[in-house]
Amino acid sequence: MSPWHTVLAILGLAVITVGTRGFFLFAQRELPMPVWLKQGLRYAPLAALAAVVAPEIVMQNGHLIATLEDARLAATLAATVYFFWRRGILGTIVTGTLVMVALRTGLGW
């Protein structure tokens, strides 16, 4: 790619980004949204997070894991139990990480 193509691509991406992300900021008044859309948008962050995290837990090299001897499954279970017990995000992350590191280094999973 020539330098001019690179500059043009960067400027085009910047215009598209500002246009799409700033769309709601440019309006003079609040844009009306249907109630069903507002309710649906409440679940968007959770759905996006699940779509990113779930494949990392149940897949390895593009295939479903074949055995239950996987550190990610045990770490997920431990983190889930901790979250429902204490309701703390930091503790959930630490618990899951500690279980996964312990199983990978201790048992070689």
C-alpha atoms as one frame of an Amber mdcrd trajectory, in Angstrom:
protein
   0.000   0.000   0.000   1.290   3.426  -0.861   1.537   6.158   1.775  -1.408
   7.991   0.187  -3.596   4.900   0.451  -2.634   4.565   4.101  -3.453   8.210
   4.854  -6.747   7.935   2.953  -7.677   4.759   4.861  -6.893   6.372   8.223
  -8.897   9.505   7.393 -11.813   7.429   6.119 -11.850   5.310   9.268 -11.689
   8.449  11.425 -14.676  10.008   9.605 -16.691   6.793   9.907 -15.817   6.440
  13.601 -16.718  10.032  14.475 -19.923   9.800  12.431 -21.183   6.581  13.971
 -20.076   7.198  17.558 -21.031  10.849  17.570 -24.401  10.315  15.903 -26.328
  10.738  19.147 -24.245  13.738  20.203 -25.023  15.756  17.059 -28.791  15.792
  17.541 -30.336  18.976  18.967 -32.931  17.030  20.941 -33.148  13.521  22.325
 -34.040  10.944  19.715 -37.105   8.905  20.696 -36.498   5.216  21.179 -39.184
   2.568  21.527 -39.484   0.984  24.954 -38.745  -2.490  23.577 -35.452  -1.220
  22.124 -34.410   0.380  25.420 -35.152  -2.864  27.253 -33.239  -4.886  24.687
 -30.200  -2.622  24.862 -29.892  -3.302  28.593 -28.742  -6.833  27.737 -26.296
  -5.888  24.956 -23.148  -5.627  27.136 -23.853  -8.963  28.804 -24.519 -10.638
  25.460 -21.314  -9.225  23.981 -19.280 -10.392  26.967 -20.790 -13.874  26.810
 -20.086 -14.077  23.082 -16.413 -13.328  23.708 -15.853 -15.378  26.873 -17.868
 -18.556  26.181 -15.790 -19.769  23.200 -12.607 -19.232  25.213 -13.944 -21.539
  27.919 -15.331 -24.420  25.841 -13.069 -24.427  22.754  -9.422 -25.147  22.091
  -7.807 -24.669  18.667 -11.208 -24.179  17.069 -12.715 -27.411  18.419 -14.814
 -28.185  21.471 -12.779 -29.561  24.327 -12.964 -33.336  24.543 -12.217 -33.894
  28.224 -13.274 -32.444  31.530  -9.618 -32.287  32.573  -9.294 -28.710  31.429
  -8.168 -25.992  33.806 -10.532 -23.456  32.230 -13.622 -25.460  33.200 -12.536
 -25.850  36.819 -11.518 -22.178  36.999 -14.873 -21.120  35.570 -16.717 -23.279
  38.093 -14.667 -21.943  41.009 -15.114 -18.330  39.877 -18.871 -18.826  39.448
 -19.222 -20.348  42.908 -17.210 -17.488  44.419 -19.315 -14.875  42.649 -22.608
 -16.318  43.881 -21.135 -16.644  47.394 -19.584 -13.165  47.753 -20.895 -11.098
  44.784 -17.488  -9.516  44.217 -15.948  -9.066  40.781 -12.317  -8.754  41.880
 -12.523 -11.877  44.034 -14.158 -13.741  41.159 -11.308 -12.856  38.821  -8.656
 -13.715  41.404 -10.313 -17.036  42.279 -10.629 -18.130  38.669  -7.072 -17.104
  37.887  -5.610 -18.852  40.931  -7.455 -22.102  40.207  -6.405 -22.077  36.561
  -2.744 -21.336  37.333  -2.679 -23.976  40.092  -4.143 -26.651  37.833  -1.904
 -25.792  34.895   1.300 -25.695  36.923   0.429 -28.388  39.483  -1.343 -30.967
  37.322  -0.140 -29.888  33.898  -3.642 -29.403  32.518
